[in-house]
Amino acid sequence: MKGVHYILVVHLLVCVAPIFSQDFDFFYFVQQWPGAYCDTKKSCCYPTTGKPEADFGIHGLWPNYNDGSYPSNCDPDSPFDPSLVSDLLSQMKVKWPTLSCPSNDGIKFWTHEWDKHGTCSESVLDQHSYFQAALDLQSQLNLLHALTTAGINPDDRKYSFGDIKDAITNSTGFTPAIKCNKDTARSSQLYEIYFCVDTSGTNLIECPLFPRSNCPSRVEFPSF
């Protein structure tokens, strides 16, 4: 009986493991400035659909834990299927463009984001809901408008990091985390902006944990 009981317990644990693996505490919603992505030694390639708009594009919607760790690749049996988001593809090409080389249509980028991050939120969001949530958040935040309204423009000039953060906070009502990268001249430039979102993928929240910022006191806002 003990042997049978052990087998039943192991079988139960195996069955429920995928459900446990999808637990998480919040999302990071991450957007990137295409001018900063492209203005590095690595450079970039425009999508096969053409040069993206000069706007913050979606990088991803990433489930995270409050201790700083995160789940990944939670469900290999749920691959990205473009047919499930066919009504969103035209928006994704504009708001979630790929800049990786060689030029491509974005399917590889979206596949990576779904496989690594999206599958870990399946207990809340199916594939269509996941991509729709990210698109809705991008529209809600409108980061470029927040910055230009404050006189911070993508004109290759350097701006106060504090002013950039304040402009976004004042416009959105939530404190962002901001990351920088280096241009070809090794100057720090505005690259990625993080917000925290509750586990529904809908509501912005104050971050329980901020990723470490690597930006100096003055940051270049590169043109695109």
C-alpha positions as CSV (number, residue, x, y, z in Angstrom):
1,M,0.0,0.0,0.0
2,K,2.8,2.4,0.8
3,G,4.2,1.9,-2.7
4,V,0.9,2.6,-4.3
5,H,0.4,5.6,-2.1
6,Y,3.8,7.0,-3.1
7,I,3.0,6.5,-6.8
8,L,-0.3,8.3,-6.4
9,V,1.4,11.3,-4.7
10,V,4.1,11.5,-7.4
11,H,1.5,11.4,-10.1
12,L,-0.5,14.1,-8.4
13,L,2.5,16.4,-8.1
14,V,3.4,15.9,-11.8
15,C,-0.2,16.7,-12.8
16,V,-0.4,20.0,-10.8
17,A,3.2,21.2,-11.4
18,P,2.2,23.2,-14.6
19,I,-0.4,25.1,-12.6
20,F,2.0,26.0,-9.8
21,S,4.6,27.1,-12.4
22,Q,2.2,29.7,-13.6
23,D,1.9,31.5,-10.3
24,F,3.4,35.0,-10.3
25,D,3.0,38.3,-8.4
26,F,2.9,41.0,-11.0
27,F,3.9,41.9,-14.6
28,Y,6.6,44.1,-15.8
29,F,5.3,45.9,-18.9
30,V,8.4,47.1,-20.9
31,Q,8.6,49.5,-23.8
32,Q,11.7,50.4,-25.7
33,W,12.7,53.5,-27.7
34,P,13.7,52.3,-31.3
35,G,16.2,55.1,-31.7
36,A,18.2,53.8,-28.8
37,Y,17.9,50.2,-29.9
38,C,19.3,51.1,-33.4
39,D,22.0,53.5,-32.3
40,T,24.4,51.0,-30.9
41,K,27.3,49.0,-32.3
42,K,24.9,46.1,-32.9
43,S,22.6,48.4,-34.8
44,C,19.2,47.1,-36.0
45,C,17.2,46.1,-39.0
46,Y,13.8,47.4,-39.9
47,P,10.9,45.0,-40.2
48,T,10.0,43.7,-43.6
49,T,6.9,45.9,-43.3
50,G,9.1,49.0,-43.3
51,K,10.6,51.5,-40.7
52,P,8.5,51.5,-37.5
53,E,6.9,54.7,-36.2
54,A,9.1,57.0,-34.1
55,D,7.3,55.9,-30.9
56,F,8.0,53.6,-27.9
57,G,7.4,50.0,-29.0
58,I,6.5,47.1,-26.8
59,H,9.3,44.9,-25.7
60,G,7.2,42.6,-23.5
61,L,4.7,41.8,-20.7
62,W,6.7,39.7,-18.2
63,P,5.4,37.8,-15.2
64,N,7.6,38.4,-12.1
65,Y,7.9,37.4,-8.5
66,N,8.3,39.9,-5.7
67,D,11.7,38.5,-4.8
68,G,13.1,39.5,-8.2
69,S,13.0,36.2,-9.9
70,Y,10.6,35.2,-12.7
71,P,9.1,32.2,-14.3
72,S,9.9,31.3,-17.9
73,N,9.0,28.9,-20.6
74,C,6.1,27.5,-18.6
75,D,4.2,25.6,-21.2
76,P,6.0,24.0,-24.2
77,D,2.7,22.5,-25.3
78,S,1.3,26.0,-26.0
79,P,3.3,27.4,-28.9
80,F,2.7,30.8,-30.5
81,D,0.0,30.6,-33.1
82,P,-0.5,33.7,-35.3
83,S,-4.0,32.5,-36.2
84,L,-5.1,33.1,-32.6
85,V,-4.1,36.8,-32.8
86,S,-5.0,37.4,-36.5
87,D,-7.2,40.4,-35.6
88,L,-4.3,41.9,-33.7
89,L,-1.4,41.5,-36.1
90,S,-1.8,44.8,-37.8
91,Q,-1.6,46.6,-34.5
92,M,1.3,44.4,-33.4
93,K,3.3,45.3,-36.5
94,V,3.0,49.0,-35.5
95,K,3.1,48.9,-31.7
96,W,5.3,45.7,-31.1
97,P,7.7,45.9,-34.0
98,T,10.8,43.8,-34.3
99,L,14.2,45.5,-34.9
100,S,16.4,42.4,-34.9
101,C,18.5,41.4,-37.8
102,P,18.0,40.1,-40.4
103,S,14.8,41.9,-41.3
104,N,11.7,39.8,-40.6
105,D,8.0,40.0,-40.1
106,G,8.0,39.9,-36.3
107,I,6.7,36.4,-35.8
108,K,10.0,35.3,-34.3
109,F,10.0,38.1,-31.8
110,W,6.3,37.5,-30.8
111,T,7.0,33.7,-30.6
112,H,9.9,34.4,-28.2
113,E,7.8,36.7,-26.0
114,W,4.9,34.3,-25.8
115,D,7.0,31.1,-25.3
116,K,9.2,32.6,-22.6
117,H,6.8,35.0,-20.8
118,G,3.3,34.6,-22.0
119,T,3.0,31.0,-21.3
120,C,3.7,31.7,-17.6
121,S,0.5,33.8,-17.4
122,E,-1.9,31.3,-19.0
123,S,-3.7,30.9,-15.7
124,V,-4.9,34.4,-16.3
125,L,-4.5,35.3,-19.9
126,D,-4.8,33.1,-23.0
127,Q,-2.7,33.9,-26.0
128,H,-5.1,36.5,-27.5
129,S,-5.7,38.2,-24.2
130,Y,-2.0,38.4,-23.5
131,F,-1.2,40.3,-26.6
132,Q,-4.3,42.4,-26.4
133,A,-3.4,43.4,-22.8
134,A,0.1,44.6,-23.9
135,L,-1.4,46.6,-26.8
136,D,-3.9,48.2,-24.5
137,L,-1.2,49.2,-21.9
138,Q,0.9,50.8,-24.6
139,S,-2.0,52.9,-25.8
140,Q,-2.9,53.8,-22.2
141,L,0.6,55.0,-21.3
142,N,1.4,57.0,-24.4
143,L,5.0,57.7,-23.2
144,L,6.2,59.8,-26.1
145,H,3.3,62.3,-25.6
146,A,4.2,62.4,-21.9
147,L,7.8,63.3,-22.7
148,T,7.2,65.8,-25.5
149,T,4.6,67.6,-23.5
150,A,7.2,68.2,-20.9
151,G,9.6,69.5,-23.6
152,I,11.7,66.3,-23.7
153,N,12.0,65.5,-27.4
154,P,13.9,62.7,-29.4
155,D,16.4,65.2,-30.8
156,D,19.7,63.7,-29.8
157,R,20.0,66.2,-26.9
158,K,20.7,65.2,-23.3
159,Y,18.1,65.7,-20.7
160,S,18.0,65.4,-16.9
161,F,17.2,61.9,-15.9
162,G,15.1,63.3,-13.0
163,D,13.1,65.4,-15.4
164,I,12.4,62.4,-17.7
165,K,11.2,60.3,-14.8
166,D,9.1,63.1,-13.4
167,A,7.4,63.8,-16.7
168,I,6.4,60.1,-17.1
169,T,5.3,59.8,-13.5
170,N,3.2,63.0,-13.7
171,S,1.5,61.9,-16.9
172,T,0.8,58.3,-16.0
173,G,0.3,58.6,-12.3
174,F,2.8,55.7,-11.7
175,T,6.6,55.6,-11.1
176,P,8.5,54.0,-13.9
177,A,11.8,52.2,-13.9
178,I,14.1,53.5,-16.6
179,K,17.1,51.7,-18.3
180,C,19.7,53.2,-20.5
181,N,22.1,51.7,-23.1
182,K,25.1,53.1,-24.9
183,D,25.3,54.6,-28.4
184,T,28.2,54.2,-30.7
185,A,30.0,57.0,-28.9
186,R,29.4,55.3,-25.6
187,S,27.0,58.0,-24.4
188,S,24.1,56.8,-22.2
189,Q,20.7,57.1,-24.0
190,L,17.1,56.5,-23.0
191,Y,16.3,52.9,-23.9
192,E,13.6,51.0,-21.9
193,I,10.8,52.1,-19.6
194,Y,9.3,49.6,-17.1
195,F,5.9,49.8,-15.4
196,C,4.3,47.3,-13.1
197,V,0.9,45.8,-13.8
198,D,-1.3,43.6,-11.6
199,T,-1.8,39.9,-12.3
200,S,-4.9,40.6,-14.4
201,G,-2.6,42.3,-17.0
202,T,-4.9,45.3,-16.9
203,N,-4.2,47.7,-14.0
204,L,-1.0,49.6,-13.5
205,I,0.4,49.4,-9.9
206,E,3.3,50.9,-8.1
207,C,6.2,48.5,-8.5
208,P,6.8,46.1,-5.6
209,L,10.3,45.8,-6.9
210,F,12.2,48.0,-9.3
211,P,14.8,46.7,-11.7
212,R,18.1,48.4,-11.2
213,S,18.6,51.6,-13.2
214,N,21.9,52.2,-15.0
215,C,21.2,55.7,-16.1
216,P,23.4,58.7,-15.2
217,S,22.1,62.1,-14.2
218,R,21.8,63.3,-17.9
219,V,20.6,61.0,-20.6
220,E,20.5,61.4,-24.4
221,F,17.1,61.0,-26.1
222,P,18.2,59.9,-29.6
223,S,16.3,60.6,-32.7
224,F,14.8,57.9,-34.9
